[in-house]
Every structure is written in structure tokens, then in C-alpha cells.
């Protein structure tokens, strides 16, 4: 009985330390999405720098409204932020992303961001 009580307390203490980390990551992802939607490249860059994060390391783990960051930027016409994101990613990842096809099939064929994707894919 004593062992179960100690294990229960240990689990409760561990949960207190784990929960804020997940919450902080969620809040960080929400901030990144907000900066992309607002086309605020400087705050996006500062947030990544302050948290010692490289965009290419966290890109696959962040989605905004169910979309990858580049597609979310295209949807919100955030050209400056999209260009920053695209330049931070490896060209092979940009080429394989399917963002151009997605944009064309979703009514964003005229987006200037597509030219940045094409030029980055070619390099």
C-alpha cells in the first residue's frame, strides 16, 4: 500500500514538470503561427533566436490551421515571412514539399511566394 502511494505522488510530481513544457511548446507554436499570419518576419526570427531554435529542425512539427508554415503563409499572403521560411529550409525539402501544386489547386496560383519556391527549388 505504501509503495502505491509513493508511486502516485511521484507520478503527480512528474506530471507537474511535464505539463508546462507541453504548454510552452503549444504557446510557442501559436506565436509562430500568429507571426506568419501577420507577415511579421522580424518577430518570427526573434522568437526562433530567443528559443535557440532552427526553423529547419522544427518545421515539420509545426502546423497552423492544419497547414505547413509555407502553405499557411501562402493562404495569408505573407510574402516576407514565407520567403524567410523558404530560405531557412533545405532546397531539397522545398522542392519535395508539393507547395506549388497545392497553391495551384487551391486558387493561389498568382501568389508571388510561388516564384520564391521555384527559385529555391532550382538551387
N, C-alpha and C positions, 0 to 999 in steps of 0.2 A: 504494500500500500504506500509506504513511504517513497519507494522508487517511482511509482506512477505520479505522485505529487511533485517530486523533483523534476521529472521529465516534463510535466505540464508547465511548470514555472519556467524551465529552460526554453521550451517552445514559445511561450508567451514573450519572454525577453528577446529571443531571436527575432520574432515577428516585429517587434518594435523597431529593431535596427534595419530590417529588410524593407518594410513598408515605405519609409521616407525616401529610400533610394529609388524605388519604382515610381513614386510620386514625382520626385525631382526629374527623372528621365521623361516622364509624361509631360511635365511642365516645360522642359527644355524643347521637346518636340513641338509642343504647341507654340512656343515662342518662335521657333524656326519657321513653322508654317505661317504664322502671322507676318513675319518679316518678308517671306516670299510673296504673300498675298498683297502686301503693301509696297512691293518693289523696293524694299529698304536694304540694299546691298551692304551698306556700312554697318548697320546693326546686326545683320546676319554674320558678317565677317567678325565683328567684335564678340558676338556670342560664342562662335566657334573657337576663337582665340582664347577668350576668358576661361572656357571649359577645357582647353587643351585638346580640342577635337579636330581631326582632319575630316573634311567632308567626304572624301572617298571611302573612309573607314566606316562611316555611319549612314551613308546614302541609302543603302538597301534596307536599313532598319527604320527609315522614316517615311511615312506616307501621310499625305494631307488630303482629307476628304476621299480617301481610298485611292489616291493617285500618287505616283512617284513625284519627287520635287520638281523635275523638269516639266512634266505634264501639268502639274498644278500651276507652275509659273506661266505656261502657255495659256492655260484656261483663264488666268487672271491678268494676262497681258503684262507680265512683269519682266520686261526685256532685260533690264540691267541685272537683276538678280539671276535670271536664267543664264545669262552669259557668264556670270561669275561661277555659277554651279557647274556649267558645262566645261569651263576651263579648269576646274578643280578635279574633274573626273578623267580617268584614263581614256584616251581616244578609242581604244577597242571597246570599252564599255558603252561609250556614246554611240558608236557605230552599231552595236548589237542591241540597243535598247528598244528599237521599234517606235521611237517617239515621232518620227516623221510620218510613218504610216498611220499612227494613232491620230496625229493632228489632222492629216488629210481626211480621214474617215469621220472626224468629229467636227468638221466645219472650221478648222483653224489653219487652213492651207495658206492663207495670206499673212500669217504671223511672221514678223521679222526674226523671231527666235529660230525658225527653221533654217535660215541661212547660217546662223552660228553653229547649229548642229551639223549641217552639211560640211562646213569648213573644218570643223573639229574632227568629223568622221574621216575626212580625206587625209588628215595629217598622221 
